[in-house]
Every structure is written in structure tokens, then in C-alpha cells.
Amino acid sequence: MTNKELTLRDKRIERSVTRIFKAVFPDSTNHYDTLFGGMAMSLMDEVAFITATRFSRQKMVTVSSDRIDFKKPIPAGTIIELVGKVSSIGKSSLKVRVEVFVEQMYAYEQEKAISGEFTFVAIDDLRRPTMIL
Ligand SMILES: CC(C)(COP(=O)(O)OP(=O)(O)OC[C@H]1O[C@@H](n2cnc3c(N)ncnc32)[C@H](O)[C@@H]1OP(=O)(O)O)[C@@H](O)C(=O)NCCC(=O)NCCS
């Protein structure tokens, strides 16, 4: 790949970085009063999907999720920020790294709570893998 192609790809990656904020309300917590892990994974897949789609502007499907690390519990009554960024690009697949930060509502504190990686495949109208353009 030439330097020019690399720069263009880096620009596409930066342009497709996707951020979603959510308030952690009681409808998304578990009996420990922290964000339910399944809810976190669903939100992570969603932000990863949007990132992959904004990068490729093609039809994308989730094909796998790599290890997901839950490092800190996320208490009810906080705000979370999910950040998706393309981390590698194959022929028809790409990987998106997702990080979830927990933020206090009434203080400027933010720390990383969860991270993971999702793989997406670009598909054509017959749902077959197709090249990422
Ligand atoms: C995604 C899908 C079309 C891929 O079909 P497939 O026949 O397995 O694809 P291939 O073996 O030709 O692989 C295509 C690409 O996917 C990658 N891939 C396939 N399975 C993978 C896996 N489990 N993990 C990571 N990458 C994978 C391959 O490495 C290849 O990458 P490359 O083209 O960048 O080199 C098919 O598995 C599918 O439809 N899965 C269901 C998707 C779905 O319903 N998702 C949930 C809702 S979005």
C-alpha cells in the first residue's frame, strides 16, 4: 500500500470514529445496581456496527466478537460513553475496537470500564461476503 493510500485509509478511520452516550437508568441495570453485562454487549455491538457502516458505507453483519473485558462495574446513575474505532481491515472483513467509559453525572471524572473487539463482514445483496471498497 502506498503512503497516499495509507493516509486516505487513516482519514476514513478517523472520520468513522463513533461515539454514543447513554444515561445508566434502572431499566438497564442488574440486581447489583450496575449496568447489566448483556446490555453493555448489545450497546457495544451497536456502536461497532455503526462504526463499520460509517467506515465502509456497505451492508455489514457481525460475524464474531473477540474477548470482552469488564474492568470496572458501571453504577446506576452514571453516564457511559461508547467509542468505536476501526482497528484492522481485511478483504471482506474488518475489526472494530470498542471502549466504554463511565462518567460521573456531577463531576468531570471518566474512566475506562469495558473494552472489546467485534468483526464485521461486508455482504452483497445475496448476503455473500464482498470486498470492502
Ligand atoms: C458473515 C457471513 C456472510 C460470512 O460468510 P462465510 O462464508 O463464513 O465467509 P468467509 O469464510 O468467506 O469469510 C469472509 C471473511 O469473514 C472472515 N470471517 C469469517 N468467519 C469469521 C469469524 N468467526 N471471526 C472472524 N472473521 C471471520 C474471514 O476471515 C473473511 O475475512 P477476509 O475476507 O477479510 O479475509 C456468514 O457467516 C453469515 O451470514 N453469518 C451471520 C451473520 C449474522 O447474522 N450476524 C448477526 C446479525 S448482524
PDBQT file of the ligand as one rigid body, heavy atoms in Angstrom, charges set to zero:
ROOT
HETATM    1  C1  LIG A 201     -20.876 -13.207   7.697  1.00  0.00    +0.000 C 
HETATM    2  C2  LIG A 201     -21.062 -14.336   6.702  1.00  0.00    +0.000 C 
HETATM    3  C3  LIG A 201     -21.747 -13.826   5.440  1.00  0.00    +0.000 C 
HETATM    4  C4  LIG A 201     -19.643 -14.818   6.344  1.00  0.00    +0.000 C 
HETATM    5  O1  LIG A 201     -19.773 -15.926   5.490  1.00  0.00    +0.000 OA
HETATM    6  P1  LIG A 201     -18.581 -17.010   5.431  1.00  0.00    +0.000 P 
HETATM    7  O2  LIG A 201     -18.919 -17.961   4.353  1.00  0.00    +0.000 OA
HETATM    8  O3  LIG A 201     -18.286 -17.502   6.800  1.00  0.00    +0.000 OA
HETATM    9  O4  LIG A 201     -17.384 -16.076   4.955  1.00  0.00    +0.000 OA
HETATM   10  P2  LIG A 201     -15.931 -16.485   4.539  1.00  0.00    +0.000 P 
HETATM   11  O5  LIG A 201     -15.468 -17.758   5.161  1.00  0.00    +0.000 OA
HETATM   12  O6  LIG A 201     -15.827 -16.341   3.038  1.00  0.00    +0.000 OA
HETATM   13  O7  LIG A 201     -15.084 -15.296   5.225  1.00  0.00    +0.000 OA
HETATM   14  C5  LIG A 201     -15.325 -13.951   4.861  1.00  0.00    +0.000 C 
HETATM   15  C6  LIG A 201     -14.495 -13.083   5.768  1.00  0.00    +0.000 C 
HETATM   16  O8  LIG A 201     -15.002 -13.182   7.101  1.00  0.00    +0.000 OA
HETATM   17  C7  LIG A 201     -13.970 -13.570   7.998  1.00  0.00    +0.000 C 
HETATM   18  N1  LIG A 201     -14.582 -14.440   8.998  1.00  0.00    +0.000 N 
HETATM   19  C8  LIG A 201     -15.447 -15.455   8.808  1.00  0.00    +0.000 A 
HETATM   20  N2  LIG A 201     -15.804 -16.008   9.982  1.00  0.00    +0.000 NA
HETATM   21  C9  LIG A 201     -15.133 -15.301  10.942  1.00  0.00    +0.000 A 
HETATM   22  C10 LIG A 201     -15.072 -15.381  12.348  1.00  0.00    +0.000 A 
HETATM   23  N3  LIG A 201     -15.781 -16.292  13.048  1.00  0.00    +0.000 N 
HETATM   24  N4  LIG A 201     -14.303 -14.496  13.016  1.00  0.00    +0.000 NA
HETATM   25  C11 LIG A 201     -13.580 -13.555  12.354  1.00  0.00    +0.000 A 
HETATM   26  N5  LIG A 201     -13.603 -13.423  11.000  1.00  0.00    +0.000 NA
HETATM   27  C12 LIG A 201     -14.360 -14.295  10.316  1.00  0.00    +0.000 A 
HETATM   28  C13 LIG A 201     -12.961 -14.324   7.122  1.00  0.00    +0.000 C 
HETATM   29  O9  LIG A 201     -11.682 -14.330   7.720  1.00  0.00    +0.000 OA
HETATM   30  C14 LIG A 201     -13.017 -13.492   5.852  1.00  0.00    +0.000 C 
HETATM   31  O10 LIG A 201     -12.281 -12.282   6.046  1.00  0.00    +0.000 OA
HETATM   32  P3  LIG A 201     -11.500 -11.532   4.825  1.00  0.00    +0.000 P 
HETATM   33  O11 LIG A 201     -12.393 -11.537   3.604  1.00  0.00    +0.000 OA
HETATM   34  O12 LIG A 201     -11.282 -10.131   5.319  1.00  0.00    +0.000 OA
HETATM   35  O13 LIG A 201     -10.228 -12.279   4.592  1.00  0.00    +0.000 OA
HETATM   36  C15 LIG A 201     -21.884 -15.525   7.315  1.00  0.00    +0.000 C 
HETATM   37  O14 LIG A 201     -21.090 -16.165   8.300  1.00  0.00    +0.000 OA
HETATM   38  C16 LIG A 201     -23.165 -15.035   7.955  1.00  0.00    +0.000 C 
HETATM   39  O15 LIG A 201     -24.114 -14.683   7.264  1.00  0.00    +0.000 OA
HETATM   40  N6  LIG A 201     -23.221 -15.012   9.289  1.00  0.00    +0.000 N 
HETATM   41  C17 LIG A 201     -24.383 -14.493  10.015  1.00  0.00    +0.000 C 
HETATM   42  C18 LIG A 201     -24.226 -13.006  10.271  1.00  0.00    +0.000 C 
HETATM   43  C19 LIG A 201     -25.317 -12.507  11.193  1.00  0.00    +0.000 C 
HETATM   44  O16 LIG A 201     -26.468 -12.898  11.066  1.00  0.00    +0.000 OA
HETATM   45  N7  LIG A 201     -24.932 -11.622  12.132  1.00  0.00    +0.000 N 
HETATM   46  C20 LIG A 201     -25.835 -11.151  13.162  1.00  0.00    +0.000 C 
HETATM   47  C21 LIG A 201     -26.720 -10.043  12.719  1.00  0.00    +0.000 C 
HETATM   48  S1  LIG A 201     -25.877  -8.658  12.033  1.00  0.00    +0.000 SA
ENDROOT
TORSDOF 0
